[in-house]
Amino acid sequence: MSASTLNAEILKKDFPLLGRTVRGGKKLVYLDSGATSQKPTMVLDAERNFYEYHNAAAHRGAHQLAEEATEAFEGAREVVAHFIGAHTREVIFTKSATESLNLVAYSLSAAESPIQWRPGDEVLVTEMEHHANLIPWQEMAKRTGARLRFIPVTDDGQLDLTQIDTLINEKTRILSFTHASNVLGTVNPVRRLADLAHAVGAIVVLDACQSVPHESVDVTALGIDLMAFSGHKMLGPTGVGVLWGRFEILESMPPFLTGGSMIEVVTLESATYSLPPKRFEAGVPNMAQAVGLAAAIGYLQEVGMHAIAHHEEDLVTSAIAQLETMPGVKVLGPAGPRGGALSFLVDDIHPHDVGQVLDDDGIAVRVGHHCAWPLMRRFGVAATTRATFYLYNTHEDVSSLVSGIRRAQQFFGTTS
Ligand SMILES: Cc1ncc(COP(=O)(O)O)c(C=O)c1O
């Protein structure tokens, strides 16, 4: 396979679930990878192999299996670190991006936080955040008394940076934002925002849930401090997420969860904590899931992240071009360059009804507020229909989506 192309028709065969039929024999067209991706056989095999041959509690026990489990788990950490251009001691396994973001928000607002919170301090997020990168900061604001501020969104779905010099100011302690919008497909200018935030001494947190699975991400090039993403959106298993952080910052942060395996010395009254990453991995870790994630990364690398990004861009560009010619269909978000999330509205048909007609045809899309309720309000809608594309989607899938929308319009009598 060349660096810039991939054959989705062939890749599809690696994903057992994509071969099934739904709704009485209809071929499945899976356009909901933004919610969760499907898993190739090699990921399923990697998890199964761990349980069949190496299962034991990592970092505990003196026996061979415990040693193998530890090696497998730590090997997975190396794979993740290499994938995002990081050092292994900077990679923390969590259960999800949601947990990673909560970990950061709790730790940075704890009594031992490296941030000395002062009255008037501000935390800056954007109007396009997934609830996972909004509510933890709302809760943090309650605990610290900080003021939560928001970078607004323009009508075409970009961050409105006209007031950025006042929004990022000497009171800003944290800037947290999404790399790519899960609703609009917008790709945000990470480096520019990170540099502005660092100039006032703020910590920069990136929600990379919708970027790490789809393009090559290098944490150093992005110039950020902390980053969260989920394994299940990048061909890996559920139950494993990642928090990456610059070691100096992680080292200064107190733990979020406490318990086994994250300690140095424990007495009845108190405990001292290990260095990161162990400080943030209390309890027996999600070993099989981490091993599965490493296999998923291996698969993505084999296909090539540039080829994946190029392929998705091709699909989404074609989908937008076709939807924009359809009377009564409105695409939300920027024209491009953009990620693979495509939200749209169909005149006089509720997104749930669009979703149902598509589902009747075997086409799986997401409908609703996409866990980004404030963004829905910004656009004056309660919900959208969203198609998301991944490496295993084809131009035929795009055609199915377009025909499905046409059928919905015919069914509800909104076109002639
Ligand atoms: C942009 C973004 N952030 C955070 C999340 C939360 O991810 P998870 O549910 O895997 O924790 C999602 C999931 O859809 C997302 O799209």
The ligand as an SDF file (V2000), in Angstrom:
LIG
                    3D

 16 16  0  0  0  0  0  0  0  0999 V2000
  -14.4520   15.3060   20.8350 C   0  0  0  0  0  0  0  0  0  0  0  0
  -14.7580   14.2510   21.8510 C   0  0  0  0  0  0  0  0  0  0  0  0
  -14.2990   14.3900   23.0940 N   0  0  0  0  0  0  0  0  0  0  0  0
  -14.5190   13.4750   24.0540 C   0  0  0  0  0  0  0  0  0  0  0  0
  -15.2700   12.3450   23.7870 C   0  0  0  0  0  0  0  0  0  0  0  0
  -15.4850   11.3540   24.8800 C   0  0  0  0  0  0  0  0  0  0  0  0
  -14.9010   10.1380   24.5550 O   0  0  0  0  0  0  0  0  0  0  0  0
  -15.1740    8.8370   25.4590 P   0  0  0  0  0  0  0  0  0  0  0  0
  -16.6650    8.6920   25.5270 O   0  0  0  0  0  0  0  0  0  0  0  0
  -14.5150    7.7420   24.7170 O   0  0  0  0  0  0  0  0  0  0  0  0
  -14.5740    9.1150   26.7810 O   0  0  0  0  0  0  0  0  0  0  0  0
  -15.7940   12.1680   22.5090 C   0  0  0  0  0  0  0  0  0  0  0  0
  -16.6470   11.0110   22.2130 C   0  0  0  0  0  0  0  0  0  0  0  0
  -17.4870   11.0520   21.3410 O   0  0  0  0  0  0  0  0  0  0  0  0
  -15.5240   13.1290   21.5040 C   0  0  0  0  0  0  0  0  0  0  0  0
  -15.9810   12.9940   20.2660 O   0  0  0  0  0  0  0  0  0  0  0  0
  1  2  1  0
  2  3  1  0
  2 15  2  0
  3  4  2  0
  4  5  1  0
  5  6  1  0
  5 12  2  0
  6  7  1  0
  7  8  1  0
  8  9  2  0
  8 10  1  0
  8 11  1  0
 12 13  1  0
 12 15  1  0
 13 14  2  0
 15 16  1  0
M  END
$$$$
